[in-house]
Amino acid sequence: MNNEPIKRASIANRSFAERVGAQATRMRKSRRSPKQSIWFGLGMMGIIGWSVVVPTLLGGLLGHWVDKHHASTHSWTLGLLAAGLAIGCLNAWHWVVKEERAIREEQDSDHD
């Protein structure tokens, strides 16, 4: 006897069951974690913005204080302002990479 049609039917049913299971898993996951609104995106932009602004301002203030209390031929304000900006940009880059990694991991877990 030829069991080939029965094998094909069981394979088709199994793949259908796997697709339904994956869809059910995605639905459960989306119910657990609500959709992120526009406010979430604006909040993330704010966090990234502040992570650049705060070190820049602190560098500028520290440089101004050093220039005021210790005379020098070099401008500490400008140098520390640039250093604060560089630190802030690295900080923002860290945040963006961290969020991108989290999004990719979430997408990868959705496909599994």
GROMACS elastic network, one bead per residue, 0.5 to 0.9 nm:
[ bonds ]
;  ai    aj funct       b0    kb
    2     5     6  0.75862   500
    2     6     6  0.86009   500
    3     6     6  0.53801   500
    3     7     6  0.63526   500
    3     8     6  0.88646   500
    4     7     6  0.51644   500
    4     8     6  0.62789   500
    4     9     6  0.86995   500
    5     8     6  0.51058   500
    5     9     6  0.61528   500
    5    10     6  0.86563   500
    6     9     6  0.51220   500
    6    10     6  0.62364   500
    6    11     6  0.86614   500
    7    10     6  0.51701   500
    7    11     6  0.61875   500
    7    12     6  0.86233   500
    8    11     6  0.51092   500
    8    12     6  0.61290   500
    8    13     6  0.85618   500
    9    12     6  0.50789   500
    9    13     6  0.60841   500
    9    14     6  0.84958   500
   10    13     6  0.50356   500
   10    14     6  0.60309   500
   10    15     6  0.86395   500
   11    14     6  0.50323   500
   11    15     6  0.62191   500
   11    16     6  0.85465   500
   12    15     6  0.52470   500
   12    16     6  0.61206   500
   12    17     6  0.85360   500
   13    16     6  0.50258   500
   13    17     6  0.60347   500
   13    18     6  0.85527   500
   14    18     6  0.61407   500
   14    19     6  0.86527   500
   15    19     6  0.61956   500
   15    20     6  0.86145   500
   16    19     6  0.51364   500
   16    20     6  0.62118   500
   16    21     6  0.85278   500
   17    20     6  0.51114   500
   17    21     6  0.60242   500
   17    22     6  0.85589   500
   18    21     6  0.50029   500
   18    22     6  0.60965   500
   18    23     6  0.85656   500
   19    22     6  0.51140   500
   19    23     6  0.61657   500
   19    24     6  0.85888   500
   20    23     6  0.50964   500
   20    24     6  0.61254   500
   20    25     6  0.85809   500
   21    24     6  0.50897   500
   21    25     6  0.61561   500
   21    26     6  0.86785   500
   22    25     6  0.50540   500
   22    26     6  0.62669   500
   22    27     6  0.86891   500
   22   110     6  0.79362   500
   22   111     6  0.76994   500
   22   112     6  0.73762   500
   23    26     6  0.51048   500
   23    27     6  0.62243   500
   23    28     6  0.87051   500
   24    27     6  0.50618   500
   24    28     6  0.62185   500
   24    29     6  0.85823   500
   25    28     6  0.52036   500
   25    29     6  0.61690   500
   25    30     6  0.86388   500
   25   110     6  0.78821   500
   26    29     6  0.50690   500
   26    30     6  0.60985   500
   26    31     6  0.86050   500
   26   110     6  0.61218   500
   26   111     6  0.86217   500
   27    30     6  0.51566   500
   27    31     6  0.62371   500
   27    32     6  0.87192   500
   28    31     6  0.51901   500
   28    32     6  0.63358   500
   28    33     6  0.88446   500
   29    32     6  0.51371   500
   29    33     6  0.63121   500
   29    34     6  0.89223   500
   29   110     6  0.83910   500
   30    33     6  0.52192   500
   30    34     6  0.62091   500
   30    35     6  0.74834   500
   31    34     6  0.60570   500
   31    35     6  0.86932   500
   33    36     6  0.86331   500
   36    39     6  0.77962   500
   36    40     6  0.59066   500
   36    41     6  0.78028   500
   37    40     6  0.53869   500
   37    41     6  0.69913   500
   38    41     6  0.51757   500
   38    42     6  0.62833   500
   38    43     6  0.85441   500
   39    43     6  0.59275   500
   39    44     6  0.85039   500
   40    43     6  0.50129   500
   40    44     6  0.62015   500
   40    45     6  0.86981   500
   41    44     6  0.51067   500
   41    45     6  0.63124   500
   41    46     6  0.86224   500
   42    45     6  0.50591   500
   42    46     6  0.61734   500
   42    47     6  0.86861   500
   43    47     6  0.61989   500
   43    48     6  0.86231   500
   44    47     6  0.50366   500
   44    48     6  0.61771   500
   44    49     6  0.84380   500
   45    48     6  0.51292   500
   45    49     6  0.59597   500
   45    50     6  0.85360   500
   46    50     6  0.60375   500
   46    51     6  0.83949   500
   47    50     6  0.52146   500
   47    51     6  0.60391   500
   47    52     6  0.87900   500
   47    92     6  0.83979   500
   47    95     6  0.86667   500
   48    51     6  0.50375   500
   48    52     6  0.65861   500
   48    53     6  0.88002   500
   48    88     6  0.88877   500
   48    89     6  0.89241   500
   48    91     6  0.80660   500
   48    92     6  0.52280   500
   48    93     6  0.84871   500
   48    95     6  0.70099   500
   48    96     6  0.79802   500
   49    52     6  0.53593   500
   49    53     6  0.61597   500
   49    54     6  0.86492   500
   49    88     6  0.88350   500
   49    92     6  0.75913   500
   50    54     6  0.57444   500
   50    55     6  0.85416   500
   50    88     6  0.84680   500
   50    92     6  0.87520   500
   51    54     6  0.59351   500
   51    55     6  0.70409   500
   51    56     6  0.89879   500
   51    87     6  0.89636   500
   51    88     6  0.56119   500
   51    89     6  0.77584   500
   51    91     6  0.61672   500
   51    92     6  0.58868   500
   51    95     6  0.87805   500
   52    55     6  0.60802   500
   52    56     6  0.64102   500
   52    57     6  0.88702   500
   52    84     6  0.80499   500
   52    85     6  0.64106   500
   52    86     6  0.83321   500
   52    87     6  0.75305   500
   52    89     6  0.56232   500
   52    90     6  0.83060   500
   52    91     6  0.69627   500
   52    92     6  0.63547   500
   53    56     6  0.51668   500
   53    57     6  0.60807   500
   53    58     6  0.85328   500
   53    84     6  0.84833   500
   53    85     6  0.75164   500
   53    88     6  0.67707   500
   54    57     6  0.52495   500
   54    58     6  0.60787   500
   54    59     6  0.85309   500
   54    84     6  0.81381   500
   54    85     6  0.88592   500
   54    88     6  0.73742   500
   55    58     6  0.50143   500
   55    59     6  0.59828   500
   55    60     6  0.85008   500
   55    81     6  0.83615   500
   55    83     6  0.84428   500
   55    85     6  0.64655   500
   55    86     6  0.85859   500
   55    87     6  0.66012   500
   55    88     6  0.54671   500
   56    59     6  0.51656   500
   56    60     6  0.62014   500
   56    61     6  0.86614   500
   56    80     6  0.80182   500
   56    81     6  0.55011   500
   56    82     6  0.72255   500
   56    83     6  0.74583   500
   56    86     6  0.79963   500
   56    87     6  0.78040   500
   56    88     6  0.65244   500
   57    60     6  0.50102   500
   57    61     6  0.60619   500
   57    62     6  0.84567   500
   57    81     6  0.70135   500
   57    84     6  0.71711   500
   57    85     6  0.83469   500
   58    61     6  0.51221   500
   58    62     6  0.60027   500
   58    63     6  0.83903   500
   58    80     6  0.84562   500
   58    81     6  0.77827   500
   58    84     6  0.69072   500
   59    62     6  0.51725   500
   59    63     6  0.59740   500
   59    64     6  0.84971   500
   59    77     6  0.73674   500
   59    78     6  0.86814   500
   59    79     6  0.82480   500
   59    82     6  0.76056   500
   59    83     6  0.67555   500
   59    85     6  0.78831   500
   60    63     6  0.50680   500
   60    64     6  0.60767   500
   60    65     6  0.85985   500
   60    76     6  0.83189   500
   60    77     6  0.52561   500
   60    78     6  0.69979   500
   60    79     6  0.82618   500
   60    80     6  0.58056   500
   60    82     6  0.81672   500
   60    83     6  0.89798   500
   60    84     6  0.74114   500
   61    64     6  0.50530   500
   61    65     6  0.61802   500
   61    66     6  0.86404   500
   61    77     6  0.72398   500
   61    80     6  0.84664   500
   61    81     6  0.80494   500
   62    65     6  0.50890   500
   62    66     6  0.62044   500
   62    67     6  0.86328   500
   62    76     6  0.82144   500
   62    77     6  0.71629   500
   62    80     6  0.71742   500
   62    81     6  0.85020   500
   63    66     6  0.50821   500
   63    67     6  0.61151   500
   63    68     6  0.85201   500
   63    75     6  0.77037   500
   63    78     6  0.70598   500
   63    79     6  0.72803   500
   63    80     6  0.53936   500
   63    81     6  0.70194   500
   64    67     6  0.51030   500
   64    68     6  0.60803   500
   64    69     6  0.86687   500
   64    75     6  0.85438   500
   64    76     6  0.67961   500
   64    78     6  0.85410   500
   64    80     6  0.87903   500
   65    68     6  0.50986   500
   65    69     6  0.61898   500
   65    70     6  0.83268   500
   65    76     6  0.86789   500
   65    77     6  0.80308   500
   66    69     6  0.53083   500
   66    70     6  0.55916   500
   66    71     6  0.80007   500
   66    76     6  0.65331   500
   66    77     6  0.76492   500
   67    70     6  0.54390   500
   67    71     6  0.58871   500
   67    72     6  0.69622   500
   67    74     6  0.85979   500
   67    75     6  0.67785   500
   67    76     6  0.58829   500
   67    77     6  0.67472   500
   68    71     6  0.68852   500
   71    74     6  0.86852   500
   72    75     6  0.72028   500
   72    76     6  0.81906   500
   74    77     6  0.88556   500
   74    78     6  0.87506   500
   74    79     6  0.84210   500
   75    78     6  0.55499   500
   75    79     6  0.64297   500
   75    80     6  0.86945   500
   76    79     6  0.50229   500
   76    80     6  0.58261   500
   76    81     6  0.80879   500
   77    80     6  0.54402   500
   77    81     6  0.58443   500
   77    82     6  0.85379   500
   78    81     6  0.50468   500
   78    82     6  0.61930   500
   78    83     6  0.86174   500
   79    82     6  0.52499   500
   79    83     6  0.62266   500
   79    84     6  0.86410   500
   80    84     6  0.59195   500
   80    85     6  0.83826   500
   81    84     6  0.51010   500
   81    85     6  0.61772   500
   81    86     6  0.86647   500
   82    85     6  0.50141   500
   82    86     6  0.61913   500
   82    87     6  0.86392   500
   83    86     6  0.50749   500
   83    87     6  0.61882   500
   83    88     6  0.85196   500
   84    87     6  0.50667   500
   84    88     6  0.60005   500
   84    89     6  0.85473   500
   85    89     6  0.61031   500
   85    90     6  0.85935   500
   86    89     6  0.51406   500
   86    90     6  0.62478   500
   86    91     6  0.85519   500
   87    90     6  0.51352   500
   87    91     6  0.61117   500
   87    92     6  0.86795   500
   88    92     6  0.61659   500
   88    93     6  0.85372   500
   89    92     6  0.50513   500
   89    93     6  0.60798   500
   89    94     6  0.85389   500
   90    94     6  0.61514   500
   90    95     6  0.87535   500
   91    94     6  0.50670   500
   91    95     6  0.64502   500
   91    96     6  0.88451   500
   92    95     6  0.50907   500
   92    96     6  0.62751   500
   92    97     6  0.86573   500
   93    96     6  0.51650   500
   93    97     6  0.61478   500
   93    98     6  0.85058   500
   94    97     6  0.52605   500
   94    98     6  0.60906   500
   94    99     6  0.86762   500
   95    98     6  0.51010   500
   95    99     6  0.62049   500
   95   100     6  0.85631   500
   96    99     6  0.52172   500
   96   100     6  0.60530   500
   96   101     6  0.85337   500
   97   100     6  0.50653   500
   97   101     6  0.60560   500
   97   102     6  0.85976   500
   98   101     6  0.52049   500
   98   102     6  0.63115   500
   98   103     6  0.87690   500
   99   102     6  0.50470   500
   99   103     6  0.62041   500
   99   104     6  0.86405   500
  100   103     6  0.50938   500
  100   104     6  0.61818   500
  100   105     6  0.86131   500
  101   104     6  0.51314   500
  101   105     6  0.61340   500
  101   106     6  0.85668   500
  102   105     6  0.51493   500
  102   106     6  0.61612   500
  102   107     6  0.86465   500
  103   106     6  0.51013   500
  103   107     6  0.61999   500
  103   108     6  0.85904   500
  104   107     6  0.50441   500
  104   108     6  0.60341   500
  104   109     6  0.85382   500
  105   108     6  0.50201   500
  105   109     6  0.61139   500
  105   110     6  0.85633   500
  106   109     6  0.51626   500
  106   110     6  0.62506   500
  106   111     6  0.88780   500
  107   110     6  0.50009   500
  107   111     6  0.64674   500
  107   112     6  0.89410   500
  108   111     6  0.52448   500
  108   112     6  0.65472   500
  109   112     6  0.52176   500
